[in-house]
Structures are given as structure tokens and as C-alpha cells.
């Protein structure tokens, strides 16, 4: 459950394998997640999605369980289930932060010049099915077939969300003498709330 919660009675929220509980105390509320406890003097709580940047990574790599082959001039789009982080705030103050989805990392590139990235495996689906999702648009503007086996995209400080699901910005994958990946910063669909600063950044997949 993402968004703003008005604290009036006890609240319990499940996000993936994590459970948030807010208990009413005399004149205050107690926020509980596992061993994390914070006393809240107030009546408002915000549960917001955040990019899965654990340990300061700047890229996410998604290995496709089913690689996608695209002929010249064709395009395909769909959703991938990916990890996210959750930022729990009162006003502008973050009182808790945790990951939803498997926390895995991988080396992108060579041992000499590669970088550590957030890693996930997923299958392209026609609709968003997980708590954390990314919509990708793959288009082949080249003159020969292209095969996409993994997608590596830069992480921005902007996310979109509905009440039940979180989304990274729309990712465009362009095939033409190589593969360019663009984090558009744009919403993947209509009707979503936004948190963070919108901008666009491009990335050329080298490996």
C-alpha cells in the first residue's frame, strides 16, 4: 500500500515479504517493522517507492528468462518484475528504508573495468504483476534482426506508483548497430502518482 496514510487506528501493511505495523499508544503511534521501531508523535505516514540503489549502485541489469528477438522495423513492449526499495517517511524525514524483492548484485563488464549493478531475472509480461515493475519498449530501427538477452538501465531518483504497485520510469531499448537504453523519466502508464525529480538519461550497452 503506497501513498499517504492518515494514522487514526492500528494499521498493518504487507509489501512483499516485509510487514509494517503501526500501533496506537497513549498520545502517539508506534511504527514497527521487524526489529525497527519508531515512535511517531503525529498522525501522518508516507510509504513511497524508491529505486533499488542499495550500496550506491547506479545501474540495474535484468536478465531475460526468455530472450526477445526483434525483426527490423518491429517493436514490442511489456513489463518486468524487479526489486525496489521502500522509503517510509513522516513529512520529509525518512524513518525506515528496506528492499522488496531479492537483493542480488552482479558485475557488469570486465573484471578490470566493470561495475557492480543491481541484478534481477524476469520474463517480459503483458501486464504488471509484482510490487516492483518496469515497463520496457524494445524497438528495432536497424536493418537486421536484434536479440535482447538482458537490459541494463541507469537508475534515476524518480518513481511512479499506484496504491498497490510501484514502477520505474518507462525504459526504451533501441536496436541499431548496438543497443541503446534510455531511462525516459516518463510514467509507464496514465493515472500514477510520482515521487522524485523527472529527467532523462541514456546508456549504451557495451557488453
N, C-alpha and C positions, 0 to 999 in steps of 0.2 A: 504494500500500500504506500504509494508515493504521494508527496504533497504535504500540505499543512494540516496538522491535527489540532483541534481545539480540545484541550485537556479538561474534561469535566468529571468523567468516571474512569475506572480502570480500563486500560487499552492493551490489547495483545496483537502483535503484527508478526507474520511469518514471511521471511524473504529467503527463498532457497532453504538452506539448512540452518539458517540463523533465526532466532526468535527474540523479538523485542517485547518487553512488558513494562507498562507504566502503572504504578500502584499509587493510589491516593493515600496521603498521610495527613496529619493534622497541619493544615495551612500550607501544604506543599505536595509535590509529587516525586516519586522515586522512579528514575529510569533504570532498567535492569536489562543487560544482555550478557549472559554467561556470568563472568566474574566482574564485569564492568558495571558500576553503579554510580549514578549521578543524581543528586538531589536538585530538583527544579523548583524555584520559587517563581511561579508564573503559570500561565495557562495555555502556552502555545509550544508546539514541537513541529519541526520540519524534517521530513525524511526525503532526501533527494539523491538521485543517481549521480555518480561521478565516474570518470574514465578510470580503467584499471591500470593505474600507473605505478602500483607498488614498487618500492625501491628506486623510484625515479626513472623508470623506463619511458622511452618516447615513442616506441613503435609497438604495434600488435601484429602478430603473424598467425594467420588462420590456415591450417592445412585442411584442404577439402577432402572429405571421405570419398566423394565421387568427383574426380576432376571434370572440368567442363571444357568441351571442345566447341569452338565457335567459328563458323564459316565467314568469309569476307562479307561485310555489309550487314551482318546479323547482330542482334543484341539479346540479352537475357537478363532478367532481374529476379531477385529473391532475397530471403532473409537467412541469416546465420545466427545460431545461438552462441553467445560469447560471454565471458566473465565481465563483471562490472564491479565497482566499489559503491558503497552507500555512505553518504555523509549525513549524520544526524546533527541537527543544529537547533539552537534556541536563538532567535534573532540572527546575527552574523557570527555567532560563536559556535564552533564545532565541538560537540561534546563526545562524539564517538565516530569511528570510521572503520569499516570492515569490508571484506570481499564477499561477493556472491558468485559462485562458480569455482571450479578448480583453479587453484593458484599455481600455475606452471609457467616456466620460463624456458627459453631456448636461445641458442646462438644463431644470429642471422649474419651470414657472411663467412669469411675465413677465420681461422684461429688468430692470424696476425692482425686483421683489420675489421673483424666482425663486431657486432654489438649485441648486448643482451636485450631480448624483446619478450613481451608477454605472449604466451603461446596457447593456442586452443585448436581443437579439431571440431569440424562441423560439416553438416550437409546442407546444401542450398535447398531451402524450402519455400513454398508459395506464400506462407504466412508466418508471422512472428509467433514462436511457441514457448520461449523461455522468459525468465525475468529480464535477462540482458540480451539485447538483439542488435544486429547491424544489418541495414539494407544495402545491398550492393547491386550496381548496374554495370554489367560487363558488355562492352561493345567493341566489335572488330572493325576498325576503319582501314585495315591494311588490305593487301591483295592476296594473302594466303591465309590458310587456317591457323588459328591460335589455340593453344591448350593452356588452361589455367589450373594449376595444381595447388597453389597457395596464394594467399593475398596478404600483403604486408602494407599497413597503412599507418600514417602518423596520428598520434593521439592529440586531440585538442581539448581545451578546458571548456567544452560545451557539450551538454547532453539534453536529450528530449525525453519526455515521459508522459504516460497516461497514469491512471490510478493504479494499474496492476503491472505495467511493463515499462522498461527503460530502453532507450535507443541511442546509439551513437549517431552522429550526423550521416547523411547519405554518402556512400563511398562509390566513386566512379572508377572503373577499371577500363583503360583504353589500350587496345592491342593494335600496334602498328610499328613494326621493326623494333620490338621490345614491348615492355608493359609499363605503362604509367598509371599510378594510383593517385587519385585526388580525394582528399577529405574535404568535401564541399562546404562543411559547416552548416549545410541546409537541413531542414527537417525531412525525415524519410517519408512522412505522410502528413496529412492535414489533421488538425484538431489536437496537437500535442502541446504540452507546456514546455518551456525552455528554461534551463539554468546555465549560466556562464556566458562567455563572450563569443559571438559568432564571427568566424573568419574562415578563409580557405587556405589550404596548403597542399602542394603537390609533392609526389615522391616517385622516383624511378626505381623499379625493382631491378637490381643488378644480378641477383643470384636466384 
